[in-house]
């Protein structure tokens, strides 16, 4: 899982965080607001309830740590 950033946009990248092997966050500066792209690779349905709940908790925590005035875009599979 990765982000591809055009070389002309590279200077606008404010931050990149690897939360774990399934969640990545890319923060981009724009003219009016900052954008947070949260890329998530979800667990398959055959995982047990405990793993699913832990994953969803980590995903919510990742969303919540993003500044509230940023525009958040959740991407995933």
PyMOL commands that set and color helices and strands:
alter all, ss='L'
color gray80, all
select helices_A, chain A and resi 10-12+49-64
alter helices_A, ss='H'
color red, helices_A
select strands_A, chain A and resi 13-20+23-29+34-40+71-76
alter strands_A, ss='S'
color yellow, strands_A
deselect
rebuild
show_as cartoon
